[in-house]
């Protein structure tokens, strides 16, 4: 089994995100339905923010990150190995945490680090067709 140290060193995680990433991969596993709810709630909050013509949110990137997160969660089953589950949970949790390496709402680039994290997990798990594109 892969340990948390190996998961914390996943290729593609930006340097600025590594501290938070290493904490997230070590978190207790959460029920999948709670993670789905977190993604949907954050997606709704970001959509609401972009309706205000807020130049600090990239709505297309926010939608892409939410869709990729929901797809990743949809791959989970009772047979999913724990390391895979940890990677998916950490990627989803990174996305829904507003104040990560770059605050999601303070700059139009705020979600770029989230995209790098989610994309690193997508690549590692063999889903290159689900990669999220930053504008």
N, C-alpha and C positions, 0 to 999 in steps of 0.2 A: 504494500500500500504506500502511496505517496504521502509524505508527511507535510505538515503545514509550512515548513521552511522551504521545501521545494515549490509548493504552490505560491508562496510569497515571492519567489524569484521568477515568476512566469515571464517569458520573453514578450516584450512589447508593452509592458506596463511602464508608463512614463516615470522618470525619476521623482518628479514632484508628487506623484500619487503613491509611491511605494510604502510610505509609513501607514497611510490609511488602508491601503490594499492588504498589507500584512496583518493588520488588525481584523479586517473583514473576513479573510480566509480562515482565521482562527475562531471566529464567532461560533456559538452554538448554532446548530442547524435549526432553521425555522420551518414551520409548516408552509407548504407550497401555496396554499390558498392565501396566507398572509402576505407572501411576496407578490402574488398577483394583485392583491388589493393595494399594496404600496405603489406598484407601478401605475396602476390605473389612477390612483389618487394624485400622484405626481404628474402624470400625463395631463390630467384635468387642470391642475394648478398651472402648469406651463402653458396650456392652451388658453386659459383665462388671461394669463399675463400677456400673451402675444396678441390677444384681442384688443388690448389697450394700446396697440401700436407701440409697444415697448421695443426700442431698438436694441435692448440688451438680451433678447431671447431670439434664437434662430428657430422658428417654428418647424421648419422642415427637419432640422437635425433632432429637435425634441421628439417629433413624431417617429423618426427613424430609430432613435434610441429606445423609445417605448415599444415599438414593434419588435425590434431585435430582442429586447428583454423578455417580452411575452412569448416569443418563439422559443427562446432558450428555456424558459420555465415549462413550456409545453413539451419539451423533450424528456422531462423528468418522469420517472416511474419508480415503483418499488424496487426495481432491479438496478437502478442507477448507482454506480459505485460512489462511495462517499467523496473521494477527491473530485469527481466530476460535479457532484452536487455542490460541494464547497466553492468550486470555481464559478458556477452559475449563480449561486446565491451572492457571492462577493461582487460579481459584475453588476447584478441587479441592484444590490444595496449601494454600490458606488454611484450608480445612476441616480437613485432616489435621494441621496444625501446632497442637499443643496450646497453646503459649505465644505466642498472637498478641496482638491489641490487648487482649482480655480473656481471661485464661487459661480454657480450656474447662472445666477441672475444679475451679476454685476457687469457683465461684458458680453458682447455678441460672441466672443470666443469662450465663454464660460462652460459650454458643453463639449468643447473640443477634447479635453482630458477624459471626459466620460466616454466619448467615442473611441479614444485610444484604448481605454480599459476594456470596453465591451468588445471591440474588434480583436484585441489580444486573445480573449477567451474564445471568440468565434473561430479564429484561426487555429488555436490549440485544439479545439474540439472538432475541427474538420467541417466548418460551415462557412467557407469563404463567400458563398453566394448570398449570405445574410449580412455582409459587412455594411456598416453605416458610413455614409459619406458626409464629411463636413463640407460646408459651402466654401 
